[in-house]
Amino acid sequence: MYGTVARTRVKPENREALKKVFERQTTDQGAPKGYVSGHMLFENDSDVAWIFAIFEDRASYDANADDPKQHEMYIEYRALMEDEPDRHDGTIEGV
């Protein structure tokens, strides 16, 4: 598997809206080819959020990243974040 983990800040009042945007983008609009799952972790009572996006492989991840539709989706969810996500892409391995 391949994916990204991104650190950003999300105000508490935007958490539910962000969750709904991600849910809609991966269900109603149809998940990108090769998409496995996505998760959000909020650090205790802070505005810090970690977002995980997991794909079957790097090829499907890269195809999604190059898709103009993905940029439109990014603009929508980025509006709910306080700062630009600090992304880290790589191979995901079980432990």
WOGI-V446783 format. One record per residue. N is the residue number from 0. OMEGA is omega in whole degrees, -180 to 180 (999 if undefined). Layout:
# WOGI-V446783
N_OMEGA + N_OMEGA
This chain:
# WOGI-V446783
0_-179 + 1_179 + 2_-178 + 3_169 + 4_-177 + 5_177 + 6_178 + 7_175 + 8_180 + 9_178 + 10_-179 + 11_-179 + 12_179 + 13_-176 + 14_-178 + 15_178 + 16_179 + 17_178 + 18_-179 + 19_178 + 20_179 + 21_179 + 22_180 + 23_-178 + 24_-178 + 25_177 + 26_-177 + 27_-178 + 28_-178 + 29_180 + 30_177 + 31_178 + 32_178 + 33_180 + 34_180 + 35_-180 + 36_176 + 37_-178 + 38_174 + 39_176 + 40_176 + 41_-179 + 42_176 + 43_-176 + 44_-178 + 45_176 + 46_-177 + 47_179 + 48_174 + 49_-178 + 50_-179 + 51_174 + 52_-174 + 53_179 + 54_-180 + 55_-176 + 56_-178 + 57_-179 + 58_179 + 59_176 + 60_-179 + 61_179 + 62_177 + 63_-180 + 64_-179 + 65_-177 + 66_178 + 67_177 + 68_180 + 69_179 + 70_177 + 71_179 + 72_179 + 73_-180 + 74_-180 + 75_-177 + 76_178 + 77_180 + 78_-180 + 79_-178 + 80_-180 + 81_180 + 82_179 + 83_177 + 84_175 + 85_-172 + 86_174 + 87_-178 + 88_176 + 89_179 + 90_180 + 91_-178 + 92_177 + 93_177 + 94_999
